[in-house]
């Protein structure tokens, strides 16, 4: 009785496993890329919003009539 894979089946299986690992890594990196692309501008906007002074009108508004 013969156990295991033939040389061709083993080569195809190894290639499929490598492709699967590469696909998982590419998927993870694309999620990091999108996460960074959304978080960096949001953080920059938050810093900008916190550094802008709270503008107050110079005094009471005058009546128009």
N, C-alpha and C positions, 0 to 999 in steps of 0.2 A: 504494500500500500504506500502511496506517495502523499506526503503532507507538505503544505505550503503552496507557494505560487511558482509558476514558471518564470523564466527570465523576462519574458515580454510582459506578463501580468505584473510582475514586481516593478518593472521600469514604469509601466503606465500608472500603477498605484503610487509610486514615489513622486511622479510628476504631478499627479492629482493632489497629493498632500502638500507639495510645495506651492502649487497654485492656490490652494485653499488658505495656506498661511499668508501668502502674499496678498490675497484678497482681503483677509481680516486686517492686516496691517494697513493697507491702503484705506480701508473703511474707517479705522480708528484715526488715522491721520487726517482724513477729510472732516471728521467730526471735530477734532481739535482745531482745525483751520476755521470752520464755521463758528465754533465757540469763541475763538480769539477774535474773529471778525466782528462779532456782536458785542463782546465784553469790552474790548478796548475803546470803541467810540462811546459806549455807555458810561464807562468810568471817566473818560475825558469830559463828557458832558456834565457828569456829576461834579467833578472838580471845578469846571467852569461855572456851574450854577452856584457853587458854594463860595467862590472867590469874588463874584460880582457883588458890589455893594447894593444894599437895599435902598433904592432911590426914594427920597421923600420930596414932596412938593415944597417949595421954599416958604410957603405960608398959607394962610387961609385963602381960598379962592374968592375972588371979588365977584359981586353980583353983576349980571349982565344987563339988568334993567333998573 
